[in-house]
């Protein structure tokens, strides 16, 4: 009997230690939950943002530092959705929403309201309908020059070449298919699911059926031939584990509000079920017992299909790929995801600042927030007493003193790269690569801090 009593005592000791918090989960150092701050919009860098007001027509524009909204000329009759800004801040593209997903013209207009042009983005979808997309955006760093991208329902993404002249109206050129995954993609951009494309990288929401079960995921897609080819389902980054959705999505690794930094290094989204309860997700709960999904966001590096595979949770929780977790301020950690809903996220031309909107029936006030995610500082840029829903914001920073659109080089506290820089070389894409050595193993990072793929112990690809 003695071994049995010993086992009971060990089990009891484990339970006591667990209840005492000895085995409590330690969140990553980049998780900002208890140190978030609210600061005045006057502390933001110079710049401007655009958005639409629910129930009111027009594309609205305001300064970042002072709320002074005005409708951009020649947009007064439009209902903009999926709003995006060109890299020089001179042009804006959006989908002009007419109430369904098949009749929304794509509009390209200069940010001062001149040269409003409807682009020929009508494309047949898998049902044979003449689809005018609800989601549009600038294809950043395209190998073909200036392009606008748009998804068409069942796994197809297209890119349309455009001119963006210093003066004069833009013109449209060749349209090409950049992805044909055979999977459902979200085709609505109304403050929810969206996509980012930069170079050969795509980040967004993909739906897939496997064995009759549906899987919904925030996922990474690589376009072959450095962005010149057409991606297929084989070019999706696969996770080591997965879970199908149930009828109420309770088993879904969904995620929404997806966006990518303009240089393609960072991917941001609301969590859904992804990650541990260190994240504002469906595994964590607030003081009122509600799940904390849409009460903040996570950021990862882009994970290419040839990068080391990880479990879907670990892509955030492991500092090999995880970059940042930022919770919303505590007073908004109430209600369900639809009651108090931070989403509609977008990076700016400065990677350190993202913009998003707060909506939902319990949101007080509704409005638009700019977040400096490295310091977990939140700036409300719309009035404290606003009750109008504002959607799909986009932001451009003009202050020359702000940091460049690159991440700061940093040594990693764990994993490869936490060591001494010994060499800098030019990588296979012409990107400078820093070589770090730790305990005899080499690791490569780009100069903006992103882990390079295809590593070996001796530092060679």
Secondary structure, DSSP 8 states (H G I E B T S, - for coil): -HHHHHHHHHHHHHHHHHHTTTT-----TTEESSS-EEE-GGGS-SEEEEEEETTS-S-EEEESSS---EE-TT-TT--EEEEEE-TTSSEEEEEE--SSTT--EEEEEETTS---EEE---EE-TTS-EE--S--EEEBT-TTSSEEEEEETTTEEEEEEE---SSS---EEEEEEEEE-SSEE----SSS--EEEETTEEEEEEEEEETTEEEEEEEEEE-TGGGTS-B-GGGB---S------TTSTT-B--EEEEE-TTSSEEEEE-TT-S-TTSSSTT-B-TTS-B-TTSEEEEEE---TTS----TTHHHHSTTTEEEEEE--GGG--S-TTTSEEEEEEE-SSTTEEEEEEESTT-SS-EEEEEEGGGTEEEE-S-TT--S-EEEEEEEE--TTS--SS------SSSTT-SEEEEEEE-TTS-EEEEEEETTEEEEEETTS-B-SS--TTS--
